[in-house]
Amino acid sequence: RSAHIQPTLAAITAAQPDAVTMHKGMAASAWSPYAAKFL
């Protein structure tokens, strides 16, 4: 399952949403490359 999250997060961040929500474990394991794009 987690193999699909990286391209999904890339697509989400490219769309520049106002907010993104996810479970704590997913955020800890997959979010770090994208977190700074929302600052």
N, C-alpha and C positions, 0 to 999 in steps of 0.2 A: 504493500500500500504506500509506504513512504517514498517509493521511487517516483510516484506520480506527483508528489507534492512540489518538487522543485520547479518543474515547468508551470505548474499551476500558480505558484507564488510569483514567478516571473511575469506571468500574464496579468495577475492581479496588480502588482506594483506598476506595471507599464500603464495600466488604466488610471493610476493615481487616485484611488478612492479616498474618501474622507476618513474611513476607519476600516480596520480589519480585525476580526475576532477569531480566536482559535483556542483549542485546549492548551494548557500549560506545557505538556510534554511535547506537543507539536511545535509550539513556539520555541522551546528550548533547543530542539534538535534541528529545526529547519529554517528558522526565521533570521538568524544573524546576518546572512549576506544581504538581506533586504531591509532590515530595521532602520538603517541610517537614511534611507530614501524618503522617510516620512518626517524627518526633523525639519 
